[in-house]
Amino acid sequence: MSVTIRFVGGPADGRTYAIPDAAPPPLYLIPLAPPRSELLNSSLEPSPTQKAEYEPLREHGFPCRADDGTYLYQHRAAPLAAEEREALARVREERRAAEARRDAELAETWREIRRARLHYPESWRDL
């Protein structure tokens, strides 16, 4: 008996495999091809093989299946390094600050328009 699994996201997105097993595995590893620069490198020592990790996509605690009965496996991204987390947090904070500035500018502009036209509603959202 074989089980068919389909990968969602990551380097193997959309690929479908039939594996000879009665139950879907809890984690599936797919070896990744090395980058071209590494292939052209003259190093005698081979680098370790990188692997993409896929885990079952779950819905209400049960493995999720597609309409055709294949089990869906979602790409599990590698954990972020501390520097990457800090960079993402900075970008997120900058975007929040920019949005707050835009909201404040919009509110001030609307107050100026409202001073000139008293029949306009209190908020521009009420238009």
Contacts in CASP RR format, 6 or more apart in sequence:
PFRMAT RR
TARGET T0000
AUTHOR 0000-0000-0000
METHOD contacts of the structure
MODEL  1
MSVTIRFVGGPADGRTYAIPDAAPPPLYLIPLAPPRSELLNSSLEPSPTQ
KAEYEPLREHGFPCRADDGTYLYQHRAAPLAAEEREALARVREERRAAEA
RRDAELAETWREIRRARLHYPESWRDL
1 20 0 8 1.000
1 21 0 8 1.000
1 22 0 8 1.000
2 18 0 8 1.000
2 19 0 8 1.000
2 20 0 8 1.000
2 21 0 8 1.000
3 18 0 8 1.000
3 19 0 8 1.000
3 21 0 8 1.000
3 22 0 8 1.000
3 23 0 8 1.000
3 24 0 8 1.000
3 71 0 8 1.000
4 16 0 8 1.000
4 17 0 8 1.000
4 18 0 8 1.000
4 19 0 8 1.000
4 68 0 8 1.000
4 69 0 8 1.000
4 70 0 8 1.000
4 71 0 8 1.000
5 16 0 8 1.000
5 17 0 8 1.000
5 19 0 8 1.000
5 24 0 8 1.000
5 28 0 8 1.000
5 70 0 8 1.000
5 71 0 8 1.000
5 72 0 8 1.000
5 73 0 8 1.000
6 14 0 8 1.000
6 15 0 8 1.000
6 16 0 8 1.000
6 66 0 8 1.000
6 70 0 8 1.000
6 71 0 8 1.000
6 72 0 8 1.000
6 73 0 8 1.000
7 13 0 8 1.000
7 14 0 8 1.000
7 15 0 8 1.000
7 16 0 8 1.000
7 17 0 8 1.000
7 28 0 8 1.000
7 30 0 8 1.000
7 54 0 8 1.000
7 73 0 8 1.000
7 75 0 8 1.000
8 14 0 8 1.000
8 57 0 8 1.000
8 72 0 8 1.000
8 73 0 8 1.000
8 74 0 8 1.000
8 75 0 8 1.000
9 74 0 8 1.000
9 75 0 8 1.000
10 52 0 8 1.000
10 75 0 8 1.000
10 77 0 8 1.000
11 30 0 8 1.000
11 32 0 8 1.000
11 52 0 8 1.000
11 75 0 8 1.000
12 30 0 8 1.000
12 52 0 8 1.000
12 54 0 8 1.000
12 75 0 8 1.000
13 75 0 8 1.000
16 70 0 8 1.000
19 25 0 8 1.000
24 56 0 8 1.000
24 63 0 8 1.000
24 71 0 8 1.000
24 73 0 8 1.000
26 55 0 8 1.000
26 56 0 8 1.000
27 53 0 8 1.000
27 54 0 8 1.000
27 55 0 8 1.000
27 76 0 8 1.000
28 53 0 8 1.000
28 54 0 8 1.000
28 55 0 8 1.000
28 73 0 8 1.000
29 51 0 8 1.000
29 52 0 8 1.000
29 53 0 8 1.000
29 54 0 8 1.000
30 51 0 8 1.000
30 52 0 8 1.000
30 54 0 8 1.000
31 49 0 8 1.000
31 50 0 8 1.000
31 51 0 8 1.000
32 49 0 8 1.000
32 50 0 8 1.000
32 51 0 8 1.000
32 52 0 8 1.000
34 47 0 8 1.000
34 49 0 8 1.000
34 50 0 8 1.000
38 47 0 8 1.000
52 75 0 8 1.000
53 75 0 8 1.000
53 76 0 8 1.000
54 73 0 8 1.000
54 74 0 8 1.000
54 75 0 8 1.000
54 76 0 8 1.000
55 73 0 8 1.000
55 74 0 8 1.000
55 76 0 8 1.000
56 63 0 8 1.000
56 64 0 8 1.000
56 71 0 8 1.000
56 72 0 8 1.000
56 73 0 8 1.000
56 74 0 8 1.000
57 63 0 8 1.000
57 64 0 8 1.000
57 72 0 8 1.000
57 73 0 8 1.000
57 74 0 8 1.000
58 64 0 8 1.000
63 71 0 8 1.000
63 72 0 8 1.000
64 71 0 8 1.000
64 72 0 8 1.000
65 71 0 8 1.000
65 72 0 8 1.000
66 72 0 8 1.000
80 88 0 8 1.000
106 124 0 8 1.000
110 123 0 8 1.000
110 124 0 8 1.000
113 120 0 8 1.000
114 120 0 8 1.000
114 122 0 8 1.000
121 127 0 8 1.000
END
